[in-house]
């Protein structure tokens, strides 16, 4: 899954050991004996089903996002509710870039499935430690994830609501620190984007020297793409891995800062900084030894 390091994945009805809970969820507070999130009134949670809402609620949020969140998310894969869909569906795996993490309609060629079933070309079977020290997902659980992908990997129903075009999240951003060079910056929208407009946009990464006045010491070109499998996520890829330092992602001076959806609505991408440049994202890369 680039998903190559999904360290804490569980499911409805699959028993998790205390060691797994300790590894990614502290003392397991908030989970029942089967690794399911506790319901406040003590009732039984609904069964896992083959839709993204259920997979997010029962798997990604309560278990996976404890590890796969924030700047330390393995392979840059964040599985919190705000970002998981846009970093999975239509996004190339960083371990095997020829494969998408989730390829709608094709579970066999979705990297997440290969990692869960244990036959991916790179790395070990997920969850981490499976099957020696941690339980693997059962075939019935994986079958539900397979079915969601077979169905086209649709987003949660709430994501389809009609609202004005807006940016819903940027990863990484807001002076975040990430502990490895990000494979890409992801800008998520609440509408599907107009692919014909991509050619009018260009951007680059700027590495800044420490100091009160920003001084650019290196520029790295950025490639912009939107996967046809997920028209809500704009991905900006650095032309080469970013070394340790402070960065901002800037729209080129000759490029438009307006992004359009398929209905013709527009929204500004980024905001001007003290130099008048339009900045999409700011973050620090802290490459660990």
Backbone torsions as a table, in degrees:
resi	resn	phi	psi	omega
1	UNK	NA	16.9	-157.2
2	UNK	45.9	9.1	176.1
3	UNK	-89.1	10.7	-179.8
4	UNK	-63.3	-16.5	-178.1
5	UNK	-130.0	37.2	177.6
6	UNK	-70.7	101.7	-168.4
7	UNK	-90.0	-7.5	-175.5
8	UNK	-152.1	69.3	-178.0
9	UNK	-107.1	133.0	178.9
10	UNK	-137.1	-169.1	-177.8
11	UNK	-156.9	170.0	175.0
12	UNK	-64.3	126.0	173.8
13	UNK	81.9	1.5	178.1
14	UNK	-97.7	121.8	-177.1
15	UNK	-72.0	132.5	177.1
16	UNK	-111.1	143.8	180.0
17	UNK	-77.8	161.8	178.0
18	UNK	-62.4	-32.9	-179.3
19	UNK	-63.5	-39.6	179.6
20	UNK	-65.1	-43.5	179.0
21	UNK	-62.8	-40.9	-179.3
22	UNK	-65.5	-33.7	-176.3
23	UNK	-66.8	-38.9	-173.2
24	UNK	-125.7	-7.2	-177.3
25	UNK	-134.6	30.5	178.7
26	UNK	59.5	-119.5	-179.1
27	UNK	-92.6	9.8	178.5
28	UNK	80.5	11.3	179.8
29	UNK	-59.1	135.1	-178.1
30	UNK	96.7	-4.0	179.8
31	UNK	-120.7	148.1	174.9
32	UNK	-87.2	-175.3	-175.6
33	UNK	-64.7	-18.8	179.0
34	UNK	-98.5	11.2	179.1
35	UNK	79.4	12.2	179.0
36	UNK	-92.1	147.2	177.1
37	UNK	-64.0	138.2	178.4
38	UNK	-71.0	140.8	175.5
39	UNK	-93.6	132.3	-174.2
40	UNK	-51.3	-37.9	-177.2
41	UNK	-88.5	5.4	176.9
42	UNK	81.9	3.2	-179.8
43	UNK	-75.6	169.7	-178.8
44	UNK	-80.1	129.1	178.9
45	UNK	-63.7	153.1	178.1
46	UNK	-65.6	153.7	-178.9
47	UNK	-68.2	153.2	176.8
48	UNK	-65.1	137.5	179.6
49	UNK	-131.1	170.0	-172.2
50	UNK	-87.1	53.8	175.0
51	UNK	-138.3	156.8	-172.5
52	UNK	-64.6	-37.4	178.9
53	UNK	-55.1	-46.8	-177.5
54	UNK	-68.4	-42.2	179.9
55	UNK	-64.0	-42.0	178.3
56	UNK	-65.1	-47.9	-175.0
57	UNK	-66.8	-38.2	-173.1
58	UNK	-96.0	-19.9	-175.6
59	UNK	-120.2	-63.8	-170.9
60	UNK	-66.1	-49.5	-174.0
61	UNK	-68.3	-54.5	-173.0
62	UNK	-74.1	-25.3	-174.2
63	UNK	-115.7	-59.2	-170.0
64	UNK	-67.5	-39.8	-173.6
65	UNK	-70.8	-10.8	174.4
66	UNK	-63.2	-37.0	177.0
67	UNK	-99.0	-44.2	-175.9
68	UNK	-88.9	70.4	179.1
69	UNK	-156.2	151.9	175.4
70	UNK	67.6	-165.9	-174.2
71	UNK	-66.9	-18.6	-179.7
72	UNK	-95.1	6.7	-178.4
73	UNK	-58.7	124.2	-179.7
74	UNK	-58.0	134.9	-179.1
75	UNK	58.2	18.5	-178.8
76	UNK	71.5	10.3	-177.0
77	UNK	-89.6	108.0	178.7
78	UNK	-100.5	128.1	-175.6
79	UNK	-112.8	24.3	171.7
80	UNK	-73.5	164.9	-173.4
81	UNK	-62.2	-29.9	-177.5
82	UNK	-74.5	-25.0	-168.6
83	UNK	-124.2	-18.7	-169.2
84	UNK	-59.0	-48.4	-176.9
85	UNK	-58.4	-46.7	-175.3
86	UNK	-74.1	-17.0	176.0
87	UNK	-98.4	-2.3	177.8
88	UNK	-107.4	-54.6	-169.2
89	UNK	-78.3	117.3	178.4
90	UNK	79.1	7.4	-178.0
91	UNK	-101.9	127.9	179.1
92	UNK	-62.5	142.0	172.8
93	UNK	-66.0	140.6	175.4
94	UNK	-77.7	-24.0	177.5
95	UNK	-77.4	-41.2	178.3
96	UNK	-132.1	85.7	-172.9
97	UNK	-60.8	-18.2	178.5
98	UNK	-73.8	-11.1	179.9
99	UNK	-113.7	141.1	173.3
100	UNK	-81.6	147.5	175.3
101	UNK	-58.1	-47.1	172.3
102	UNK	-132.1	118.5	177.0
103	UNK	-106.2	104.7	-175.7
104	UNK	-53.7	132.1	179.0
105	UNK	84.4	-5.8	-174.2
106	UNK	-138.2	77.5	-178.2
107	UNK	-63.4	-33.7	-178.3
108	UNK	-61.8	-32.4	179.5
109	UNK	-104.1	22.1	171.8
110	UNK	-98.5	125.5	-173.2
111	UNK	-62.6	-32.2	179.2
112	UNK	-58.4	-40.8	-179.6
113	UNK	-69.1	-42.5	179.2
114	UNK	-60.8	-38.3	178.5
115	UNK	-70.4	-40.4	-179.3
116	UNK	-69.7	-34.1	-179.8
117	UNK	-85.8	-11.5	172.7
118	UNK	85.4	23.7	178.3
119	UNK	-126.3	26.7	175.9
120	UNK	-72.0	152.9	-177.2
121	UNK	-71.9	-21.4	-176.1
122	UNK	-125.9	139.5	173.0
123	UNK	76.8	-168.4	-174.3
124	UNK	-108.2	170.3	178.0
125	UNK	-67.8	146.5	177.3
126	UNK	-107.6	149.0	3.1
127	UNK	-63.8	155.4	-177.9
128	UNK	-56.9	131.7	-177.9
129	UNK	94.6	-10.5	177.5
130	UNK	-76.4	135.4	4.0
131	UNK	-102.9	10.7	-172.5
132	UNK	-80.1	-51.7	-176.3
133	UNK	-111.4	-12.9	179.9
134	UNK	-132.7	153.1	178.2
135	UNK	-72.0	146.1	172.7
136	UNK	-88.8	163.2	172.3
137	UNK	-68.7	142.9	177.4
138	UNK	-72.2	160.9	179.1
139	UNK	-62.0	-32.1	-179.8
140	UNK	-69.5	-35.1	177.2
141	UNK	-69.5	-46.5	178.4
142	UNK	-61.9	-34.1	179.1
143	UNK	-60.8	-35.0	178.5
144	UNK	-69.4	-39.5	175.7
145	UNK	-66.5	-40.5	175.3
146	UNK	-57.7	-43.5	-177.1
147	UNK	-65.6	-40.0	176.4
148	UNK	-58.7	-43.5	179.1
149	UNK	-67.1	-43.2	178.0
150	UNK	-58.2	-36.1	179.9
151	UNK	-73.3	1.1	180.0
152	UNK	103.8	5.4	-179.7
153	UNK	50.6	53.6	-179.0
154	UNK	-69.2	152.8	177.1
155	UNK	-74.0	176.5	175.8
156	UNK	-62.8	147.6	-176.8
157	UNK	-58.8	-34.7	-178.8
158	UNK	-62.7	-26.3	-179.0
159	UNK	-72.2	-11.8	-177.4
160	UNK	-92.1	-1.3	-177.2
161	UNK	-62.7	146.7	-177.9
162	UNK	-83.0	112.4	178.3
163	UNK	-142.7	164.5	176.9
164	UNK	-60.4	148.6	178.2
165	UNK	-58.0	131.4	-179.1
166	UNK	-156.0	155.7	171.4
167	UNK	-79.8	128.3	-179.2
168	UNK	-100.2	-27.4	176.1
169	UNK	-165.2	155.2	174.2
170	UNK	-132.6	131.6	-177.9
171	UNK	-133.4	121.2	-9.4
172	UNK	-84.6	162.0	-177.9
173	UNK	-165.4	177.3	176.5
174	UNK	56.7	49.7	176.5
175	UNK	59.5	29.8	176.0
176	UNK	-67.5	154.1	170.4
177	UNK	-109.3	128.7	175.9
178	UNK	-114.5	144.4	-172.8
179	UNK	-94.3	14.8	174.4
180	UNK	-158.0	154.6	178.3
181	UNK	-56.9	125.9	-178.9
182	UNK	-67.4	133.8	177.2
183	UNK	-61.0	-33.7	179.4
184	UNK	-160.6	164.3	166.0
185	UNK	-100.5	130.0	-178.7
186	UNK	-108.8	126.3	174.3
187	UNK	-113.1	114.8	-176.5
188	UNK	-99.0	142.1	179.3
189	UNK	-122.8	163.2	178.4
190	UNK	-92.5	-0.6	176.3
191	UNK	-128.0	160.8	172.9
192	UNK	-74.7	137.3	-173.9
193	UNK	-89.1	156.8	177.4
194	UNK	-85.0	107.0	-176.5
195	UNK	-64.9	-27.0	-177.9
196	UNK	-66.3	-16.4	-178.2
197	UNK	-89.4	-8.0	-174.5
198	UNK	-61.1	-34.9	-177.0
199	UNK	-63.9	-17.1	-178.9
200	UNK	-87.8	-0.2	-177.3
201	UNK	-116.1	141.6	172.6
202	UNK	-149.8	154.0	-175.3
203	UNK	-154.2	169.4	176.3
204	UNK	-152.4	159.5	175.6
205	UNK	-93.4	137.1	175.4
206	UNK	-116.4	126.1	172.2
207	UNK	-92.8	128.7	-173.6
208	UNK	-109.1	141.7	173.9
209	UNK	-76.4	149.8	177.0
210	UNK	-61.0	146.3	178.3
211	UNK	145.2	163.6	-177.5
212	UNK	-68.8	-34.1	179.2
213	UNK	-101.9	120.6	-178.1
214	UNK	-60.9	128.1	176.7
215	UNK	-124.7	121.1	-177.8
216	UNK	-79.5	123.0	179.6
217	UNK	-109.9	-10.1	178.4
218	UNK	-161.9	142.7	173.5
219	UNK	-121.0	137.6	177.8
220	UNK	-123.5	119.5	179.3
221	UNK	-59.8	152.6	178.9
222	UNK	-120.2	139.6	173.0
223	UNK	-101.0	133.6	-177.5
224	UNK	-107.3	135.0	177.9
225	UNK	-149.3	156.0	169.7
226	UNK	-133.4	124.7	-179.5
227	UNK	-74.5	137.7	175.7
228	UNK	-64.2	-17.0	178.2
229	UNK	-79.5	-17.4	179.9
230	UNK	-152.8	93.7	-174.8
231	UNK	-80.1	4.8	-179.5
232	UNK	-98.3	-4.1	-175.0
233	UNK	-121.0	117.7	174.9
234	UNK	-92.7	125.7	-178.0
235	UNK	-113.9	133.0	179.1
236	UNK	-121.1	115.8	-171.1
237	UNK	-105.9	124.5	174.7
238	UNK	-66.8	143.7	-178.3
239	UNK	-67.5	-21.1	176.5
240	UNK	-148.9	158.7	-179.6
241	UNK	-57.7	140.5	-179.8
242	UNK	-84.0	128.6	176.2
243	UNK	-75.9	173.3	-179.6
244	UNK	-61.3	139.0	178.2
245	UNK	154.0	-175.9	-179.2
246	UNK	-100.0	131.0	-173.5
247	UNK	-129.8	155.4	163.1
248	UNK	-136.2	148.6	178.3
249	UNK	-101.8	119.4	-168.0
250	UNK	-120.6	138.0	172.8
251	UNK	-75.1	133.0	-180.0
252	UNK	-59.0	148.6	-175.4
253	UNK	-60.2	-30.9	-178.3
254	UNK	-88.3	2.8	-173.5
255	UNK	-103.5	149.4	175.5
256	UNK	-74.5	144.7	177.1
257	UNK	-97.7	2.2	179.5
258	UNK	-93.2	132.4	176.9
259	UNK	-113.1	143.2	-175.3
260	UNK	-116.5	147.3	171.8
261	UNK	-96.5	178.0	-174.9
262	UNK	-70.0	-12.4	177.2
263	UNK	-94.8	-1.0	178.9
264	UNK	94.0	-4.4	175.3
265	UNK	-67.6	149.1	179.8
266	UNK	-126.3	152.6	174.1
267	UNK	-146.5	147.0	179.4
268	UNK	-71.5	134.8	177.0
269	UNK	-99.6	111.5	-178.1
270	UNK	88.5	-178.1	-178.9
271	UNK	-145.3	149.5	-178.4
272	UNK	-69.1	144.2	176.8
273	UNK	-100.4	-167.8	-176.1
274	UNK	-67.0	-18.5	179.8
275	UNK	-97.9	1.2	-179.5
276	UNK	86.8	0.1	176.9
277	UNK	-79.8	147.9	179.0
278	UNK	-89.2	114.0	-174.8
279	UNK	-102.4	127.4	177.9
280	UNK	-86.7	-41.4	-172.9
281	UNK	-152.9	149.6	171.8
282	UNK	-131.2	138.9	-177.4
283	UNK	-164.5	165.0	176.4
284	UNK	-115.0	138.2	173.7
285	UNK	-104.0	118.2	177.9
286	UNK	-116.5	90.1	-176.5
287	UNK	-72.7	118.3	-178.5
288	UNK	-78.3	148.0	179.4
289	UNK	-67.7	NA	NA
